Each structure stands twice: as C-alpha cells, then as structure tokens.
Amino acid sequence: MTVRTRVAPSPTGDPHVGTAYIALFNLCFARAHGGQFLLRIEDTDQVRSTPESEQAILDSLNWLGLNWDEGPDVGGDHGPYRQSERMEIYGEYARQLVDAGKAFICYRTAAELDELREARREAGNSNALKPSDLYLPEEEVEKRRAAGEPYVMRMMVPEEAGACVVDDMLRGSIELDWGMVDAQILLKSDGMPTYHLANVVDDHLMGITHVIRGEEWINSAPKHKLLYEYFGWDMPQLCHLPLLRNPDKSKLSKRKNPTSILYYQRMGYLPEALLNYLGRMGWSMPDESEKFTLQQMVENFDIQRVSLGGPIFDVEKLSWLNGLWIREDLDEQALAQRLIAWAYNEANLMKVLPHAQKRMETLSDFAPLASFLVSGTLPITEESFAAVKGERDDVVKGLQFALWRMEALQQWNRDNIWDELKAVADATGVKVKDFLAPIFVAIAGTSASFSVVDSMEMLGPDMSRARLRHAIDVLGGVSKKGMKRLEKEYQGL
C-alpha cells in the first residue's frame, strides 16, 4: 500500500498556523513512509471563499517549504483538487445514498427546525435530531415537492442509543455516543455538499490512506465511518492531533495570539524556524533536540512520538528559536540576502516611494518615513496617543470597532479599508479625521505618517490587525464587562 495523506484547508481567511501544523505532520508521515502528500482546497463555502485566500494558502505553505505532490496548482491524477470543481460528483453520490435508503430528502424549513430544537431543550432532551424527528407526513412531502420548495439530503443515522467505536492511531479505540450524532445534511438546498460528504467522497476517490487532522474532528468521526460503510469503502486510518493552544491553555485564537502564517512572515521569522517550531508542537526528536530541519524531522518521524497534551504556541519561544536560526545558520552574506528578499526588495520599495517621495527633502528622510513598514510590534506607549482627541475609553472604543471591521474584511485593499473605517466613523458620529487619528498611531507609531489606509494596504491584514490589538492593549485593554458593552453597541451600529 502506498501511503497517501492530505491537507484540506478552506480559503476563507488568512492562512492559519494550524493549517501549516497539520500539513507538516501529514507531509512528514507520507515522506517517512515513501508516500505522497496532497493539497485539496475545500471551497464549498461560496460566500466566504475567495481566490485571494486560496492564493495566500498556496504562497504561505510554499514559503514554509511544505511542497505537495498533487494539488490545484501542480495537478495530478486525482483532480480536480478544488471542491467547487467537483460539484457533480457529490450530487451523484448523495443521490446514490438516497436511492439506497441510506439518506433521505428533507423538506423541513429553518423555522420548523428551530421549533423542534426548542421543544427538545424544554423537554430536557440533549440528543441530536434523528430521521424520525424530521420526517413529514407523505401528503405534506408531496405538497412541498409539487410546490417546488427547497430541500436538503440528510444521512440516515442510528436512532437507538449505543456506542460507535472509532479507531485512532494515537488514542486507540474511542467510544462516541450515537445519541449525539444528528441526521447530518449531506447536500444543501443549493446543491452544495457539506464538509462531511465532500470529505469522505474526496478522500476515497483520491486514495487517501491516512487522515491526520485536528482533534476537533473526533466528534465527526462516527458520521464519516457510517458514510464509508454505506458506500462500501474502506475507511482511511484516522489520527487526531492535539490542538495548538494559547499560553492560558485555551484553543489558539487570533484574539490571544497571532495565528496567520502571513503575520509571522511579515514579522521577519525565518520559514525554517517557524516550521521547526511547529514540528515541536506535541512531537519531539528521538534525541530531544530542539533545533532541526524539515529533512531531519522526516528522517526521524514516528507518529507515535506525538504527545496528546495540548501543545502551547508561545511566541517568545518561537522568537528564541528564530534567533538561533539567524545566528547559527546564516552567515552575513546569507543574512543580507534574506533581508533584501524579506523587505528591501524593489517591489516593496516601489509601493512605498509614491507616498514617501512627497515628504522627502533628502534621501535620509526615507528611512524614518518608511521604518514602520518594516517593523514588527511598534514601541508605542499610552503617551503616543496624547495628541489624540477624546477620553481614553472613547479612543479604545474606536480602535476596537475598527479592529472588528478589519477582522471581517475579506477583500483587503485601500478602498475597502477606507469605506469600512469611514462607515464606522459615520455610524458613531465621529469626524473621520478624529476617528483615524488613533489608528494612525497604532499603525505607524505617529499621527504624522502618510495615508493610514495606504499604510494598512501595504502592511497587509495580519500585521494591521495585530497593531490595532497592540494599541488597545497599550491603552489598558478592555475588561470583560466593558467588552460585552462594546459588542452590544457595535452590533447596534
């Protein structure tokens, strides 16, 4: 058997370090067994998926050196590798299950589903909705069918209580309660598949032998196991890796830690160091060495060396490791080349010059004007905001509202940034100039910089958002009670 693994990210935002973590372990497992590693784009969420996000995934994983054997950009014998290009395949398999009595057509409306769930809650029933809960009288089904009302296809699941046993490479046999497994939608009313159907069909058709994914998918395993049984296919071996966690042991999130791969690239971390650090997340070399290359990890890789304790993603530890790589693996010439490629290249220079030139009298003026664009966390203090109008709480509120708008912004360009920030200023009754003033300080370290929206476009979404968060922290942050109040006010805008 040829080992085949995959990583299947969704292009719905900044590429996440968790994606790189899962990709790394899949690649190492495949390479250690002489197999192949695939990249598949799961873009069935047509509202949130964007070509820009897909390209960012490809670019960031390539930057890290995680090269795949098959994928949307390199091709292969099992394509297409974008789920949006495989729609007919999913429809055929969903209908096959309906014809075999393993799935059913469901005409239930969203309002009816809400009523069913509410009735169950009031009755103290915490079990998932089963097929018998969702069936309509046959005459009602015919009525809705004749009226052309929308429907979904749902999978049949066991009605009776009992345990579903799932085998995991790290955890052994896991028992999961069938009572918590709902009659999952397989094909939505718009013809798009859900993750569960597309995942199983694609893994089978692409010959995936081992599914190495995050532990958040453990509860979905019974549905997937059932689908493999319904289709009569062999199920890949499952391996659920521990989740990356913040220092406070909570699940890694952008609210507490930068999570975008692009952020770490923009900060000037070396790809070798970031990959090395991700390799240490719950795994260790046989000799316990902390610094190792991707090739060394592959040569020594054993999935059984993964520890199930939640690995802590500590930026300070990453910075320490990155420093080792800079000092021990780069001579002065190599370091100079890395610096030029990272920030001091012609493409970056040409983005900045149109803005800096207007303010320059000598060439030496350039560095102070543009230094914030090649900096990481700015050395701002509460005093940096002294010239900004308004009380501290109002300044923090404006920064928090701006951050929420920027976190929701998918198409990152100056016009969209301007439109969103102006919309918040107008909604809060603050002059745009006054609203932008603290954002200038957060982004550039001073209110005397050139256009803040142009600066944010050049910095990119990950670094811009990180600087807004940092500015809020510098000003004392927001209490839990204050955050609830701000969330309520923001929702009312």
Protein Blocks (a to p, Z undefined) as FASTA:
>chain_A
ZZdddddddffbccdfklmmmmmmmmmmmmmnopacdddddfkbmmlpcfklmmmmmmmm
mmnopacfbdfkngpjkbcfbfklmmmmmmmmmmmmmmnopaccdfbdfklmmmmmmmmm
mnopabdcdfklmpccfklmmmmmmnopacdddddddfbgcddddddfklopadddfklp
ccddfbdfkopacfklmmmmmmmmnopabdcddfklmmmmmmmmmmmmmnopacdddddd
dddddfkopacdfklocfbfklmmmnopafklmmmmmmmnopacfklpabdcfklmmmmg
cfklpcfbdcdddfklmmmmmmmmmmmmpcfklmmmmmmmmmmcfklmmmmmmmmmmmpc
bfklmmmmmmmmmcccdcbdfklmmmpgcjfklmmmmmmmmmmmmmmpmbgcfklmmmmm
mmmmmmnopafklmmmmmmmmmnopakbccfklmmmmnommlmmmmmmmmmmmnopaafk
lmmmmmmmmmmZZ
